Amino acid sequence: MSKKPELKSQNRLERSELAHLTSWFQRSNRKPLMLRGARQIGKTSIVRMFCSKLNLNLIEVNLEFEEKLRATFLQMDPSKIIRDIEHHFQCEFNSNTLLFIDEIQAVPEAIQGLRYFYEKKPDLAVIAAGSLLEFVLSDHGFSMPVGRVEMFYMGPLKFSDYILARKKKSLHKLFLNYKLEDEMTTLEHQSLLELFFEYINVGGMPEAVHEFVQSNSYSSVRRIQKNIIQTYRDDFGKYSKKVPLERIDRIFQFSAVNLARKVKYSEIDPNEQSKSLILAIELLEKAGIIHRVFHSNASGIPLSLGKNGKFFKFLFMDVGLVSSFLNLDSIEIQKIYFNPPTDLILLHKGMMSEQFVGQQLHYRSHIEKTELFYWLRDESTQKAEVDFVIENGLSITPVEVKGGKTGTIKSLIQFVKDHKSKSAIKLTTKPPNISVKAVDQANVTLVELPLYFAERIHELTATLRD
């Protein structure tokens, strides 16, 4: 098994995570790395690609398949574990070896044992990953090796990774290096917008992206997405025996087609108590399939201080899977963004745009789970809602998401008035633009950015912090 596995073409998708893995590998005080994230987002593939790029001796142990080695990992002794692996695979560890423990949840004690690799074999690079790992971490009765293991969170490919997967290197460079003071040509904007519409349809699941890069076929992508969705549904029985599968599936389907709306439990199921529904929601969150955007009164940093857990909106894990749920095709998506508005077009445009933005924000950090917030003022005379509020240094910045080129900013203005903000962000399909608005005798900088820049809004607006 010391022989490097053949990399299938879908494993060759360049991802920004590779740079983070390289940084981890080169640290002098490197700890074992645990990859966390939903199924089928490419954890195993990226480890293989990383080892291939750095020409490392990859020794991969899948504890779900290698039953004979499970008892070995119960020993908590790295030297004995290494000897047994060498004997089992007829391989040899050396100074250039990376040990990859895949499906580590099959032996939960092996998670606790990672601390001993750090303490007794600090020179050996170790990465662990697993399916539905969050359930094992939360339910198993052992102490996590705090301070001995580094967590690394993964999600679907970000939009910038999608640009690179489509082999648009000049656009990728433009995307990553663009600054607010730069000019963008009409052609550059239109080219990025076209990729944005593709991403709305294809999403960031590695297998779907690979298929579209190879075939340019949306129908083939839909087939893969339907299979992924079914795989997730097949897993529901592994979540919890205390929660009926029907309840989990009901929330799964509800969340995918009711994005970006304040959740009312009665709309999910009028016959279920909210406590029962919340338990099922939390299970889907652990699996990484859905996320909640919570209301915050945005009264200070961190935003979680003003969190109200009673009010939240759903986001799905991937916008391409949402498109599959809605049975949209590429032509319909173009219609959603450019045709004269109807109730259905407005509904879908808002859902897809907010899903895209939330997805890029949620997966922006690899070192921690990013919690998302929105702001709601629900007063009888002045109702207002801002799609996202973000922490930008010591500032709180409101972010309004618009599906097209136009749209009012009444809620943004209301937030600015209530919180004395000095800047606000509006995401549309228009090219970038910066203007100054007078609000209550104070100047407010309004940054209008194309939707496709969602993953970079913290960087792009860093100079505007209060």
Sequence and secondary structure as in RCSB ss.txt:
>XXXX:A:sequence
MSKKPELKSQNRLERSELAHLTSWFQRSNRKPLMLRGARQIGKTSIVRMFCSKLNLNLIEVNLEFEEKLRATFLQ
MDPSKIIRDIEHHFQCEFNSNTLLFIDEIQAVPEAIQGLRYFYEKKPDLAVIAAGSLLEFVLSDHGFSMPVGRVE
MFYMGPLKFSDYILARKKKSLHKLFLNYKLEDEMTTLEHQSLLELFFEYINVGGMPEAVHEFVQSNSYSSVRRIQ
KNIIQTYRDDFGKYSKKVPLERIDRIFQFSAVNLARKVKYSEIDPNEQSKSLILAIELLEKAGIIHRVFHSNASG
IPLSLGKNGKFFKFLFMDVGLVSSFLNLDSIEIQKIYFNPPTDLILLHKGMMSEQFVGQQLHYRSHIEKTELFYW
LRDESTQKAEVDFVIENGLSITPVEVKGGKTGTIKSLIQFVKDHKSKSAIKLTTKPPNISVKAVDQANVTLVELP
LYFAERIHELTATLRD
>XXXX:A:secstr
  S     GGGG   THHHHHHHHHT TT   EEEE  TTSSHHHHHHHHHHHHT EEEEEETTT GGGHHHHTT
  HHHHHHHHHHHHT    TTEEEEEESGGGSHHHHHHHHHHHHH TTSEEEE  TTHHHHHHHS S   TTT E
EEE  S  HHHHHHHTT HHHHHHHHH  TTS   HHHHHHHHHHHHHHHHH S HHHHHHHHHH  HHHHHHHH
HHHHHHHHHGGGGT TTS HHHHHHHHHHHHHSTTSB  HHHH TTS HHHHHHHHHHHHHTTSEEEEEEE   S
SSGGGGEEEEEEEEEES HHHHHHHTT  HHHHHHHHHS   HHHHHHHHHHHHHHHHHHHHTS SSS   EEEE
EEE SS EEEEEEEEEETTEEEEEEE SSS    HHHHHHHHHHT SEEEEEESS  EEEEEEETTEEEEEEEEE
GGGGGGHHHHTGGG  
